[in-house]
Amino acid sequence: MHFLANKKVVIISMIMTLIMAYIVMVIFDPMVDGKDGLSVIALQLAFEKSKGIQIVSSWDIEAFNKGIVLDYLYALSYMIFFASLVAWLENKKQMISSFFPYIALLAGVFDWIENSLELWFLHDVEAFPSTLFFIHSIFSILKWLALPLIAWRIIMLYRLKDVNA
């Protein structure tokens, strides 16, 4: 993780994360559901296939299929940003590298798995196995649990005094 502990990587990945967050949350998600985009998150946390079918019944599936690459890029940007920020702060505070950068990377991987299962689900909602839909929501929960853990670590690292201060 030492290669991520670089201020330039932190800054560039932060800029990319902010840009991708805007594109995904303000443009892409509302384009998919035709509303405020919140049904995209509702699908992630639906757990039941029938609920998922109900959620996507009003979606623009073609827009989702064409634009999902944006969500993959968003996950890539935030996983690099959070992993690099934690690694950089740990390095700056002269701490032993922790497992937290790996948690940030895992959050992005969970997001990729969730996105891939959503693509598969939307290909044929009726044929998609209910068990896989449930597993899809588990990956979403794991992602949503990992992100506050990373935020907690970042806050704790910022609160520590610099060794060289």
VMD Tcl script that builds the backbone (N, CA, C; Angstrom):
set m [mol new atoms 495]
animate dup $m
set s [atomselect $m all]
$s set {name element resname resid chain x y z} {
  {N N MET 1 A 0.810 -1.202 0.000}
  {CA C MET 1 A 0.000 0.000 0.000}
  {C C MET 1 A 0.850 1.261 0.000}
  {N N HIS 2 A 2.153 1.100 0.142}
  {CA C HIS 2 A 3.017 2.270 0.244}
  {C C HIS 2 A 2.941 3.151 -1.005}
  {N N PHE 3 A 2.742 2.553 -2.161}
  {CA C PHE 3 A 2.652 3.345 -3.402}
  {C C PHE 3 A 1.431 4.259 -3.411}
  {N N LEU 4 A 0.415 3.934 -2.623}
  {CA C LEU 4 A -0.774 4.797 -2.531}
  {C C LEU 4 A -0.584 5.946 -1.546}
  {N N ALA 5 A 0.413 5.825 -0.675}
  {CA C ALA 5 A 0.643 6.830 0.366}
  {C C ALA 5 A 1.359 8.040 -0.232}
  {N N ASN 6 A 0.702 8.661 -1.202}
  {CA C ASN 6 A 1.305 9.737 -1.963}
  {C C ASN 6 A 0.282 10.873 -2.055}
  {N N LYS 7 A 0.714 12.071 -1.708}
  {CA C LYS 7 A -0.203 13.212 -1.691}
  {C C LYS 7 A -0.806 13.481 -3.070}
  {N N LYS 8 A -0.032 13.288 -4.136}
  {CA C LYS 8 A -0.548 13.509 -5.487}
  {C C LYS 8 A -1.652 12.511 -5.818}
  {N N VAL 9 A -1.475 11.263 -5.411}
  {CA C VAL 9 A -2.502 10.246 -5.639}
  {C C VAL 9 A -3.764 10.613 -4.879}
  {N N VAL 10 A -3.600 11.084 -3.645}
  {CA C VAL 10 A -4.748 11.504 -2.834}
  {C C VAL 10 A -5.504 12.624 -3.528}
  {N N ILE 11 A -4.800 13.638 -3.980}
  {CA C ILE 11 A -5.453 14.809 -4.584}
  {C C ILE 11 A -6.129 14.456 -5.904}
  {N N ILE 12 A -5.426 13.745 -6.771}
  {CA C ILE 12 A -6.001 13.385 -8.074}
  {C C ILE 12 A -7.210 12.474 -7.901}
  {N N SER 13 A -7.090 11.488 -7.013}
  {CA C SER 13 A -8.214 10.566 -6.806}
  {C C SER 13 A -9.389 11.259 -6.114}
  {N N MET 14 A -9.104 12.251 -5.263}
  {CA C MET 14 A -10.183 13.008 -4.632}
  {C C MET 14 A -10.954 13.808 -5.693}
  {N N ILE 15 A -10.233 14.458 -6.590}
  {CA C ILE 15 A -10.882 15.220 -7.657}
  {C C ILE 15 A -11.731 14.286 -8.523}
  {N N MET 16 A -11.175 13.141 -8.889}
  {CA C MET 16 A -11.923 12.178 -9.710}
  {C C MET 16 A -13.158 11.659 -8.966}
  {N N THR 17 A -13.023 11.416 -7.667}
  {CA C THR 17 A -14.154 10.937 -6.871}
  {C C THR 17 A -15.266 11.981 -6.823}
  {N N LEU 18 A -14.910 13.228 -6.628}
  {CA C LEU 18 A -15.919 14.287 -6.592}
  {C C LEU 18 A -16.623 14.436 -7.942}
  {N N ILE 19 A -15.849 14.379 -9.020}
  {CA C ILE 19 A -16.440 14.468 -10.358}
  {C C ILE 19 A -17.364 13.287 -10.613}
  {N N MET 20 A -16.888 12.073 -10.309}
  {CA C MET 20 A -17.695 10.880 -10.559}
  {C C MET 20 A -18.924 10.830 -9.648}
  {N N ALA 21 A -18.793 11.288 -8.408}
  {CA C ALA 21 A -19.957 11.327 -7.502}
  {C C ALA 21 A -21.033 12.231 -8.083}
  {N N TYR 22 A -20.630 13.372 -8.592}
  {CA C TYR 22 A -21.595 14.286 -9.201}
  {C C TYR 22 A -22.262 13.635 -10.419}
  {N N ILE 23 A -21.450 13.074 -11.293}
  {CA C ILE 23 A -21.989 12.466 -12.514}
  {C C ILE 23 A -22.961 11.332 -12.176}
  {N N VAL 24 A -22.564 10.461 -11.260}
  {CA C VAL 24 A -23.397 9.298 -10.935}
  {C C VAL 24 A -24.647 9.700 -10.168}
  {N N MET 25 A -24.494 10.510 -9.129}
  {CA C MET 25 A -25.625 10.794 -8.251}
  {C C MET 25 A -26.566 11.883 -8.769}
  {N N VAL 26 A -26.036 12.836 -9.518}
  {CA C VAL 26 A -26.856 13.956 -9.966}
  {C C VAL 26 A -27.353 13.770 -11.401}
  {N N ILE 27 A -26.587 13.060 -12.218}
  {CA C ILE 27 A -26.976 12.893 -13.619}
  {C C ILE 27 A -27.458 11.469 -13.917}
  {N N PHE 28 A -26.587 10.476 -13.658}
  {CA C PHE 28 A -26.877 9.104 -14.068}
  {C C PHE 28 A -28.058 8.483 -13.318}
  {N N ASP 29 A -28.007 8.456 -11.991}
  {CA C ASP 29 A -29.071 7.802 -11.217}
  {C C ASP 29 A -30.457 8.395 -11.508}
  {N N PRO 30 A -30.615 9.738 -11.525}
  {CA C PRO 30 A -31.933 10.291 -11.881}
  {C C PRO 30 A -32.347 9.965 -13.322}
  {N N MET 31 A -31.381 9.854 -14.226}
  {CA C MET 31 A -31.706 9.497 -15.604}
  {C C MET 31 A -32.265 8.075 -15.665}
  {N N VAL 32 A -31.721 7.190 -14.832}
  {CA C VAL 32 A -32.155 5.790 -14.825}
  {C C VAL 32 A -33.564 5.656 -14.274}
  {N N ASP 33 A -33.837 6.279 -13.123}
  {CA C ASP 33 A -35.158 6.070 -12.508}
  {C C ASP 33 A -36.184 7.150 -12.862}
  {N N GLY 34 A -35.750 8.194 -13.579}
  {CA C GLY 34 A -36.680 9.234 -14.002}
  {C C GLY 34 A -37.154 10.120 -12.870}
  {N N LYS 35 A -36.525 9.991 -11.693}
  {CA C LYS 35 A -36.911 10.797 -10.526}
  {C C LYS 35 A -35.649 11.382 -9.907}
  {N N ASP 36 A -35.465 11.135 -8.618}
  {CA C ASP 36 A -34.328 11.686 -7.890}
  {C C ASP 36 A -33.133 10.734 -7.802}
  {N N GLY 37 A -33.278 9.531 -8.352}
  {CA C GLY 37 A -32.182 8.562 -8.339}
  {C C GLY 37 A -32.117 7.686 -7.101}
  {N N LEU 38 A -32.972 7.940 -6.128}
  {CA C LEU 38 A -32.909 7.173 -4.876}
  {C C LEU 38 A -33.346 5.720 -5.034}
  {N N SER 39 A -34.106 5.426 -6.083}
  {CA C SER 39 A -34.519 4.031 -6.260}
  {C C SER 39 A -33.332 3.143 -6.628}
  {N N VAL 40 A -32.236 3.750 -7.089}
  {CA C VAL 40 A -31.019 2.974 -7.360}
  {C C VAL 40 A -30.481 2.411 -6.048}
  {N N ILE 41 A -30.492 3.230 -5.009}
  {CA C ILE 41 A -30.064 2.759 -3.677}
  {C C ILE 41 A -31.102 1.788 -3.114}
  {N N ALA 42 A -32.374 2.060 -3.363}
  {CA C ALA 42 A -33.425 1.150 -2.888}
  {C C ALA 42 A -33.237 -0.244 -3.479}
  {N N LEU 43 A -32.829 -0.317 -4.742}
  {CA C LEU 43 A -32.585 -1.622 -5.362}
  {C C LEU 43 A -31.445 -2.346 -4.652}
  {N N GLN 44 A -30.399 -1.609 -4.321}
  {CA C GLN 44 A -29.256 -2.210 -3.638}
  {C C GLN 44 A -29.674 -2.873 -2.329}
  {N N LEU 45 A -30.633 -2.290 -1.644}
  {CA C LEU 45 A -31.024 -2.735 -0.307}
  {C C LEU 45 A -32.364 -3.477 -0.301}
  {N N ALA 46 A -32.820 -3.921 -1.460}
  {CA C ALA 46 A -34.139 -4.547 -1.562}
  {C C ALA 46 A -34.178 -5.956 -0.971}
  {N N PHE 47 A -33.138 -6.743 -1.116}
  {CA C PHE 47 A -33.011 -8.107 -0.624}
  {C C PHE 47 A -33.970 -9.102 -1.279}
  {N N GLU 48 A -35.167 -8.694 -1.601}
  {CA C GLU 48 A -36.140 -9.604 -2.215}
  {C C GLU 48 A -36.267 -9.298 -3.704}
  {N N LYS 49 A -36.207 -10.352 -4.501}
  {CA C LYS 49 A -36.282 -10.202 -5.953}
  {C C LYS 49 A -37.573 -9.512 -6.378}
  {N N SER 50 A -38.688 -9.862 -5.766}
  {CA C SER 50 A -39.968 -9.257 -6.149}
  {C C SER 50 A -39.956 -7.751 -5.903}
  {N N LYS 51 A -39.334 -7.345 -4.816}
  {CA C LYS 51 A -39.205 -5.917 -4.527}
  {C C LYS 51 A -38.302 -5.253 -5.571}
  {N N GLY 52 A -37.236 -5.951 -5.960}
  {CA C GLY 52 A -36.335 -5.444 -6.983}
  {C C GLY 52 A -37.033 -5.267 -8.318}
  {N N ILE 53 A -37.854 -6.243 -8.685}
  {CA C ILE 53 A -38.611 -6.152 -9.940}
  {C C ILE 53 A -39.541 -4.940 -9.902}
  {N N GLN 54 A -40.191 -4.737 -8.762}
  {CA C GLN 54 A -41.081 -3.589 -8.606}
  {C C GLN 54 A -40.310 -2.272 -8.754}
  {N N ILE 55 A -39.116 -2.203 -8.154}
  {CA C ILE 55 A -38.311 -0.982 -8.196}
  {C C ILE 55 A -37.901 -0.647 -9.631}
  {N N VAL 56 A -37.437 -1.651 -10.388}
  {CA C VAL 56 A -36.902 -1.373 -11.736}
  {C C VAL 56 A -37.986 -1.317 -12.812}
  {N N SER 57 A -39.232 -1.572 -12.453}
  {CA C SER 57 A -40.299 -1.607 -13.460}
  {C C SER 57 A -40.470 -0.277 -14.189}
  {N N SER 58 A -40.101 0.818 -13.554}
  {CA C SER 58 A -40.254 2.129 -14.192}
  {C C SER 58 A -38.910 2.709 -14.661}
  {N N TRP 59 A -37.849 1.936 -14.550}
  {CA C TRP 59 A -36.525 2.412 -14.922}
  {C C TRP 59 A -36.337 2.452 -16.434}
  {N N ASP 60 A -35.404 3.275 -16.869}
  {CA C ASP 60 A -34.910 3.267 -18.238}
  {C C ASP 60 A -33.728 2.292 -18.256}
  {N N ILE 61 A -34.016 1.025 -18.543}
  {CA C ILE 61 A -33.006 -0.037 -18.476}
  {C C ILE 61 A -31.884 0.216 -19.482}
  {N N GLU 62 A -32.232 0.741 -20.639}
  {CA C GLU 62 A -31.203 1.024 -21.649}
  {C C GLU 62 A -30.218 2.074 -21.135}
  {N N ALA 63 A -30.724 3.094 -20.460}
  {CA C ALA 63 A -29.851 4.120 -19.872}
  {C C ALA 63 A -28.948 3.493 -18.809}
  {N N PHE 64 A -29.518 2.587 -18.011}
  {CA C PHE 64 A -28.713 1.898 -16.994}
  {C C PHE 64 A -27.596 1.101 -17.656}
  {N N ASN 65 A -27.952 0.307 -18.650}
  {CA C ASN 65 A -26.962 -0.540 -19.320}
  {C C ASN 65 A -25.856 0.274 -19.981}
  {N N LYS 66 A -26.219 1.408 -20.563}
  {CA C LYS 66 A -25.217 2.249 -21.221}
  {C C LYS 66 A -24.355 3.014 -20.221}
  {N N GLY 67 A -24.924 3.386 -19.093}
  {CA C GLY 67 A -24.221 4.249 -18.158}
  {C C GLY 67 A -23.594 3.578 -16.955}
  {N N ILE 68 A -23.797 2.286 -16.805}
  {CA C ILE 68 A -23.286 1.604 -15.613}
  {C C ILE 68 A -21.766 1.688 -15.505}
  {N N VAL 69 A -21.108 1.839 -16.629}
  {CA C VAL 69 A -19.649 1.992 -16.606}
  {C C VAL 69 A -19.243 3.179 -15.726}
  {N N LEU 70 A -20.100 4.196 -15.658}
  {CA C LEU 70 A -19.829 5.350 -14.800}
  {C C LEU 70 A -19.772 4.944 -13.330}
  {N N ASP 71 A -20.648 4.028 -12.930}
  {CA C ASP 71 A -20.651 3.570 -11.539}
  {C C ASP 71 A -19.415 2.725 -11.236}
  {N N TYR 72 A -18.970 1.944 -12.217}
  {CA C TYR 72 A -17.724 1.191 -12.035}
  {C C TYR 72 A -16.545 2.156 -11.855}
  {N N LEU 73 A -16.519 3.222 -12.658}
  {CA C LEU 73 A -15.445 4.217 -12.552}
  {C C LEU 73 A -15.528 4.988 -11.231}
  {N N TYR 74 A -16.750 5.250 -10.787}
  {CA C TYR 74 A -16.938 5.918 -9.496}
  {C C TYR 74 A -16.379 5.047 -8.372}
  {N N ALA 75 A -16.691 3.770 -8.395}
  {CA C ALA 75 A -16.161 2.859 -7.368}
  {C C ALA 75 A -14.634 2.819 -7.419}
  {N N LEU 76 A -14.075 2.776 -8.614}
  {CA C LEU 76 A -12.616 2.776 -8.753}
  {C C LEU 76 A -12.026 4.051 -8.159}
  {N N SER 77 A -12.638 5.192 -8.458}
  {CA C SER 77 A -12.101 6.457 -7.957}
  {C C SER 77 A -12.192 6.546 -6.433}
  {N N TYR 78 A -13.335 6.157 -5.854}
  {CA C TYR 78 A -13.422 6.290 -4.398}
  {C C TYR 78 A -12.587 5.249 -3.671}
  {N N MET 79 A -12.415 4.065 -4.257}
  {CA C MET 79 A -11.575 3.086 -3.556}
  {C C MET 79 A -10.120 3.535 -3.551}
  {N N ILE 80 A -9.654 4.117 -4.649}
  {CA C ILE 80 A -8.285 4.626 -4.688}
  {C C ILE 80 A -8.151 5.830 -3.760}
  {N N PHE 81 A -9.134 6.719 -3.785}
  {CA C PHE 81 A -9.073 7.900 -2.921}
  {C C PHE 81 A -9.009 7.513 -1.449}
  {N N PHE 82 A -9.953 6.700 -0.984}
  {CA C PHE 82 A -9.967 6.356 0.437}
  {C C PHE 82 A -8.751 5.532 0.842}
  {N N ALA 83 A -8.344 4.593 0.001}
  {CA C ALA 83 A -7.154 3.788 0.321}
  {C C ALA 83 A -5.910 4.665 0.367}
  {N N SER 84 A -5.781 5.574 -0.594}
  {CA C SER 84 A -4.591 6.432 -0.623}
  {C C SER 84 A -4.604 7.449 0.524}
  {N N LEU 85 A -5.782 7.985 0.846}
  {CA C LEU 85 A -5.859 8.944 1.952}
  {C C LEU 85 A -5.469 8.287 3.267}
  {N N VAL 86 A -5.995 7.095 3.529}
  {CA C VAL 86 A -5.638 6.394 4.766}
  {C C VAL 86 A -4.155 6.048 4.775}
  {N N ALA 87 A -3.648 5.514 3.673}
  {CA C ALA 87 A -2.228 5.136 3.605}
  {C C ALA 87 A -1.329 6.359 3.775}
  {N N TRP 88 A -1.702 7.469 3.133}
  {CA C TRP 88 A -0.915 8.696 3.239}
  {C C TRP 88 A -0.923 9.232 4.671}
  {N N LEU 89 A -2.107 9.256 5.302}
  {CA C LEU 89 A -2.196 9.745 6.684}
  {C C LEU 89 A -1.415 8.852 7.641}
  {N N GLU 90 A -1.517 7.534 7.461}
  {CA C GLU 90 A -0.747 6.624 8.320}
  {C C GLU 90 A 0.748 6.858 8.137}
  {N N ASN 91 A 1.173 7.064 6.900}
  {CA C ASN 91 A 2.575 7.331 6.619}
  {C C ASN 91 A 2.996 8.667 7.238}
  {N N LYS 92 A 2.171 9.678 7.088}
  {CA C LYS 92 A 2.460 11.013 7.626}
  {C C LYS 92 A 2.559 10.981 9.150}
  {N N LYS 93 A 1.718 10.181 9.773}
  {CA C LYS 93 A 1.719 10.063 11.239}
  {C C LYS 93 A 2.743 9.033 11.713}
  {N N GLN 94 A 3.513 8.492 10.761}
  {CA C GLN 94 A 4.548 7.480 11.018}
  {C C GLN 94 A 3.986 6.274 11.777}
  {N N MET 95 A 2.840 5.833 11.298}
  {CA C MET 95 A 2.193 4.666 11.881}
  {C C MET 95 A 2.464 3.452 11.008}
  {N N ILE 96 A 2.375 2.300 11.608}
  {CA C ILE 96 A 2.462 1.055 10.845}
  {C C ILE 96 A 1.220 0.974 9.967}
  {N N SER 97 A 1.405 0.581 8.723}
  {CA C SER 97 A 0.268 0.458 7.802}
  {C C SER 97 A -0.753 -0.508 8.384}
  {N N SER 98 A -2.004 -0.097 8.291}
  {CA C SER 98 A -3.093 -0.917 8.818}
  {C C SER 98 A -3.798 -1.652 7.681}
  {N N PHE 99 A -4.845 -2.353 8.025}
  {CA C PHE 99 A -5.660 -3.051 7.032}
  {C C PHE 99 A -6.737 -2.131 6.447}
  {N N PHE 100 A -6.856 -0.901 6.941}
  {CA C PHE 100 A -7.920 -0.005 6.487}
  {C C PHE 100 A -7.850 0.356 5.002}
  {N N PRO 101 A -6.650 0.559 4.418}
  {CA C PRO 101 A -6.642 0.779 2.967}
  {C C PRO 101 A -7.236 -0.401 2.193}
  {N N TYR 102 A -7.038 -1.606 2.710}
  {CA C TYR 102 A -7.607 -2.793 2.061}
  {C C TYR 102 A -9.134 -2.803 2.183}
  {N N ILE 103 A -9.644 -2.299 3.295}
  {CA C ILE 103 A -11.099 -2.195 3.455}
  {C C ILE 103 A -11.664 -1.242 2.407}
  {N N ALA 104 A -10.951 -0.137 2.158}
  {CA C ALA 104 A -11.390 0.810 1.123}
  {C C ALA 104 A -11.410 0.133 -0.247}
  {N N LEU 105 A -10.383 -0.637 -0.536}
  {CA C LEU 105 A -10.340 -1.356 -1.814}
  {C C LEU 105 A -11.456 -2.387 -1.895}
  {N N LEU 106 A -11.709 -3.068 -0.790}
  {CA C LEU 106 A -12.798 -4.056 -0.762}
  {C C LEU 106 A -14.158 -3.405 -0.985}
  {N N ALA 107 A -14.359 -2.212 -0.444}
  {CA C ALA 107 A -15.638 -1.513 -0.652}
  {C C ALA 107 A -15.892 -1.320 -2.141}
  {N N GLY 108 A -14.864 -0.932 -2.875}
  {CA C GLY 108 A -15.005 -0.771 -4.316}
  {C C GLY 108 A -15.266 -2.080 -5.028}
  {N N VAL 109 A -14.580 -3.138 -4.590}
  {CA C VAL 109 A -14.800 -4.463 -5.185}
  {C C VAL 109 A -16.230 -4.931 -4.907}
  {N N PHE 110 A -16.711 -4.709 -3.683}
  {CA C PHE 110 A -18.103 -5.056 -3.370}
  {C C PHE 110 A -19.055 -4.291 -4.281}
  {N N ASP 111 A -18.752 -3.028 -4.540}
  {CA C ASP 111 A -19.572 -2.211 -5.431}
  {C C ASP 111 A -19.560 -2.789 -6.849}
  {N N TRP 112 A -18.395 -3.208 -7.321}
  {CA C TRP 112 A -18.296 -3.820 -8.654}
  {C C TRP 112 A -19.123 -5.100 -8.742}
  {N N ILE 113 A -19.051 -5.923 -7.697}
  {CA C ILE 113 A -19.830 -7.167 -7.685}
  {C C ILE 113 A -21.321 -6.832 -7.694}
  {N N GLU 114 A -21.703 -5.873 -6.863}
  {CA C GLU 114 A -23.106 -5.429 -6.813}
  {C C GLU 114 A -23.559 -4.947 -8.198}
  {N N ASN 115 A -22.752 -4.115 -8.851}
  {CA C ASN 115 A -23.094 -3.611 -10.188}
  {C C ASN 115 A -23.222 -4.744 -11.203}
  {N N SER 116 A -22.312 -5.689 -11.127}
  {CA C SER 116 A -22.344 -6.820 -12.067}
  {C C SER 116 A -23.596 -7.661 -11.867}
  {N N LEU 117 A -23.971 -7.886 -10.619}
  {CA C LEU 117 A -25.199 -8.631 -10.346}
  {C C LEU 117 A -26.433 -7.852 -10.791}
  {N N GLU 118 A -26.400 -6.535 -10.664}
  {CA C GLU 118 A -27.522 -5.720 -11.149}
  {C C GLU 118 A -27.647 -5.801 -12.669}
  {N N LEU 119 A -26.515 -5.770 -13.355}
  {CA C LEU 119 A -26.539 -5.924 -14.820}
  {C C LEU 119 A -27.162 -7.258 -15.209}
  {N N TRP 120 A -26.746 -8.303 -14.525}
  {CA C TRP 120 A -27.266 -9.648 -14.795}
  {C C TRP 120 A -28.769 -9.696 -14.495}
  {N N PHE 121 A -29.151 -9.139 -13.362}
  {CA C PHE 121 A -30.554 -9.090 -12.962}
  {C C PHE 121 A -31.400 -8.376 -14.021}
  {N N LEU 122 A -30.934 -7.221 -14.483}
  {CA C LEU 122 A -31.700 -6.433 -15.443}
  {C C LEU 122 A -31.727 -7.052 -16.833}
  {N N HIS 123 A -30.811 -7.962 -17.096}
  {CA C HIS 123 A -30.817 -8.673 -18.385}
  {C C HIS 123 A -32.086 -9.512 -18.524}
  {N N ASP 124 A -32.490 -10.175 -17.419}
  {CA C ASP 124 A -33.722 -10.972 -17.418}
  {C C ASP 124 A -34.189 -11.106 -15.968}
  {N N VAL 125 A -35.000 -10.153 -15.528}
  {CA C VAL 125 A -35.403 -10.097 -14.122}
  {C C VAL 125 A -36.156 -11.344 -13.672}
  {N N GLU 126 A -36.922 -11.923 -14.546}
  {CA C GLU 126 A -37.709 -13.106 -14.167}
  {C C GLU 126 A -36.824 -14.341 -13.981}
  {N N ALA 127 A -35.800 -14.492 -14.811}
  {CA C ALA 127 A -34.944 -15.680 -14.744}
  {C C ALA 127 A -33.835 -15.553 -13.692}
  {N N PHE 128 A -33.589 -14.358 -13.228}
  {CA C PHE 128 A -32.507 -14.139 -12.260}
  {C C PHE 128 A -32.844 -14.834 -10.945}
  {N N PRO 129 A -31.927 -15.635 -10.404}
  {CA C PRO 129 A -32.205 -16.379 -9.160}
  {C C PRO 129 A -32.415 -15.457 -7.950}
  {N N SER 130 A -33.433 -15.758 -7.177}
  {CA C SER 130 A -33.740 -14.981 -5.974}
  {C C SER 130 A -32.573 -14.991 -4.986}
  {N N THR 131 A -31.887 -16.115 -4.903}
  {CA C THR 131 A -30.747 -16.221 -3.988}
  {C C THR 131 A -29.645 -15.245 -4.387}
  {N N LEU 132 A -29.392 -15.129 -5.681}
  {CA C LEU 132 A -28.380 -14.180 -6.141}
  {C C LEU 132 A -28.809 -12.740 -5.897}
  {N N PHE 133 A -30.101 -12.489 -5.991}
  {CA C PHE 133 A -30.572 -11.128 -5.700}
  {C C PHE 133 A -30.315 -10.795 -4.233}
  {N N PHE 134 A -30.566 -11.757 -3.358}
  {CA C PHE 134 A -30.293 -11.572 -1.934}
  {C C PHE 134 A -28.799 -11.325 -1.713}
  {N N ILE 135 A -27.960 -12.122 -2.370}
  {CA C ILE 135 A -26.502 -11.977 -2.251}
  {C C ILE 135 A -26.065 -10.604 -2.759}
  {N N HIS 136 A -26.705 -10.142 -3.822}
  {CA C HIS 136 A -26.439 -8.796 -4.352}
  {C C HIS 136 A -26.618 -7.749 -3.258}
  {N N SER 137 A -27.685 -7.860 -2.493}
  {CA C SER 137 A -27.937 -6.901 -1.414}
  {C C SER 137 A -26.929 -7.057 -0.282}
  {N N ILE 138 A -26.455 -8.277 -0.049}
  {CA C ILE 138 A -25.412 -8.497 0.967}
  {C C ILE 138 A -24.145 -7.735 0.584}
  {N N PHE 139 A -23.744 -7.839 -0.701}
  {CA C PHE 139 A -22.563 -7.100 -1.153}
  {C C PHE 139 A -22.770 -5.595 -1.003}
  {N N SER 140 A -23.978 -5.144 -1.254}
  {CA C SER 140 A -24.279 -3.728 -1.078}
  {C C SER 140 A -24.132 -3.314 0.392}
  {N N ILE 141 A -24.666 -4.123 1.279}
  {CA C ILE 141 A -24.545 -3.837 2.719}
  {C C ILE 141 A -23.076 -3.819 3.137}
  {N N LEU 142 A -22.296 -4.775 2.650}
  {CA C LEU 142 A -20.866 -4.815 2.986}
  {C C LEU 142 A -20.173 -3.530 2.529}
  {N N LYS 143 A -20.532 -3.062 1.338}
  {CA C LYS 143 A -19.978 -1.795 0.830}
  {C C LYS 143 A -20.376 -0.654 1.749}
  {N N TRP 144 A -21.665 -0.574 2.085}
  {CA C TRP 144 A -22.149 0.527 2.918}
  {C C TRP 144 A -21.598 0.468 4.341}
  {N N LEU 145 A -21.239 -0.722 4.825}
  {CA C LEU 145 A -20.611 -0.838 6.150}
  {C C LEU 145 A -19.131 -0.467 6.105}
  {N N ALA 146 A -18.472 -0.767 4.998}
  {CA C ALA 146 A -17.043 -0.479 4.874}
  {C C ALA 146 A -16.778 1.028 4.829}
  {N N LEU 147 A -17.635 1.760 4.163}
  {CA C LEU 147 A -17.386 3.195 3.988}
  {C C LEU 147 A -17.365 3.977 5.305}
  {N N PRO 148 A -18.295 3.753 6.234}
  {CA C PRO 148 A -18.179 4.461 7.523}
  {C C PRO 148 A -16.951 4.023 8.336}
  {N N LEU 149 A -16.539 2.776 8.183}
  {CA C LEU 149 A -15.305 2.329 8.860}
  {C C LEU 149 A -14.110 3.135 8.365}
  {N N ILE 150 A -14.053 3.340 7.069}
  {CA C ILE 150 A -12.969 4.123 6.483}
  {C C ILE 150 A -13.052 5.573 6.968}
  {N N ALA 151 A -14.252 6.127 6.980}
  {CA C ALA 151 A -14.431 7.508 7.451}
  {C C ALA 151 A -13.979 7.634 8.912}
  {N N TRP 152 A -14.323 6.640 9.733}
  {CA C TRP 152 A -13.904 6.644 11.138}
  {C C TRP 152 A -12.380 6.650 11.234}
  {N N ARG 153 A -11.721 5.816 10.437}
  {CA C ARG 153 A -10.255 5.736 10.463}
  {C C ARG 153 A -9.633 7.074 10.047}
  {N N ILE 154 A -10.194 7.685 9.023}
  {CA C ILE 154 A -9.668 8.969 8.554}
  {C C ILE 154 A -9.802 10.027 9.654}
  {N N ILE 155 A -10.953 10.071 10.308}
  {CA C ILE 155 A -11.166 11.029 11.401}
  {C C ILE 155 A -10.177 10.779 12.532}
  {N N MET 156 A -9.982 9.517 12.902}
  {CA C MET 156 A -9.035 9.186 13.977}
  {C C MET 156 A -7.613 9.600 13.594}
  {N N LEU 157 A -7.245 9.381 12.340}
  {CA C LEU 157 A -5.900 9.761 11.901}
  {C C LEU 157 A -5.720 11.273 11.898}
  {N N TYR 158 A -6.737 12.004 11.490}
  {CA C TYR 158 A -6.639 13.470 11.512}
  {C C TYR 158 A -6.521 14.002 12.926}
  {N N ARG 159 A -7.108 13.316 13.879}
  {CA C ARG 159 A -7.073 13.772 15.273}
  {C C ARG 159 A -5.727 13.540 15.935}
  {N N LEU 160 A -4.941 12.613 15.381}
  {CA C LEU 160 A -3.625 12.349 15.938}
  {C C LEU 160 A -2.670 13.500 15.640}
  {N N LYS 161 A -1.811 13.801 16.574}
  {CA C LYS 161 A -0.813 14.836 16.345}
  {C C LYS 161 A 0.280 14.280 15.438}
  {N N ASP 162 A 0.788 15.151 14.567}
  {CA C ASP 162 A 1.914 14.758 13.715}
  {C C ASP 162 A 3.137 14.502 14.575}
  {N N VAL 163 A 3.891 13.500 14.210}
  {CA C VAL 163 A 5.103 13.149 14.955}
  {C C VAL 163 A 6.125 14.270 14.835}
  {N N ASN 164 A 6.205 14.902 13.675}
  {CA C ASN 164 A 7.202 15.939 13.444}
  {C C ASN 164 A 6.712 17.341 13.813}
  {N N ALA 165 A 5.558 17.452 14.401}
  {CA C ALA 165 A 4.992 18.785 14.708}
  {C C ALA 165 A 5.606 19.386 15.945}
}
mol reanalyze $m
mol bondsrecalc $m
mol representation Tube
mol addrep $m
